[in-house]
């Protein structure tokens, strides 16, 4: 199956690099693509459990799905993820 999620706090290539790297590490997740202009991440996945795992990981990294809570602490996590993604580029 394939999904496209609209996410919050996506700012740059560093963010995209972190998201792509971390999601690609998940079992049953493939073909991860991040679109910074549209604030989306697209990927292939196995089942509903895998989709929930992806959504939870994105939120944990600071990139919750649009419509979900985006507290200050979540935004701070995205800045850390962004910085890590820039260093690993």
N, C-alpha and C positions, 0 to 999 in steps of 0.2 A: 504494500500500500504506500501511497505517497501523501504527504501533508505539507501545507504551507501555513506557518504561524506568523501573525503580525506581533512583533515584540516591542517592548519599551526599552529606552535607554541605549539604543544602538547608535553609536557616535562615529565610528571610524573603522579603518582596516584592522586596528589592534583588537577591537571588539570582535570583528568578524573572524579574525584568526583564532582567538580564544574559543569562540563558539564552534567553529569548524573542527578544531583540534579535539575539544572535549566531547562533542557529540559523536565524532568519528571513532572515539575510543569505546563507545557503547556497543555491546553485542546486539545484533539485529538492526543496526542503524547504518545506512549507506547513503552515498550521493548527497552529502550535506553541501548546501549552497546558501550563502548569506547575501542578501541584497540590501546594501546600506541606504540606497535611495528610497526604497519602499519599506524599510524597517521590517523585512521578512527573513525567515529562515525556512528553507525547503529541504526535505529529506525523505528517504524511503525507510519504511519500518515494517516490522513483522506483524504486530497485533496491538490491541488497545492498551495492554500493560506496558508495552514499549513506548507508545505515545505518551502515556502518563509519566513514565520515567524521564523522557525528553523534556516535557513541560516542567517537571520538578527540578531537573538539573538546570534548565534555563533560568528559572526563578532563583535558585540557589546561587547562580553565577551573577545575578543582578539584572537579568533580562526577562522579566515576567511577560506573559502574553497580554496583549492589549485588553483592557477590561478588568484585569486582576489588580490587586493592591500593589501600589508602587510607592512604598514608604521611603523616607530619607535613607534608612539603612540599606534598602534594596538598591537605591541609586548609588550609594557609596560602594557597594559591592561591585557594581558595573564599572566604576572608575578603577578599582583594583584589577578586575578582569581585563579591562582595556589596557592598562599599563603592562600587565603580564603578556598580553597578546602582542604588544609592540616590541617587547624585549625578545620574544621568541620568533619574530618575523624573519 
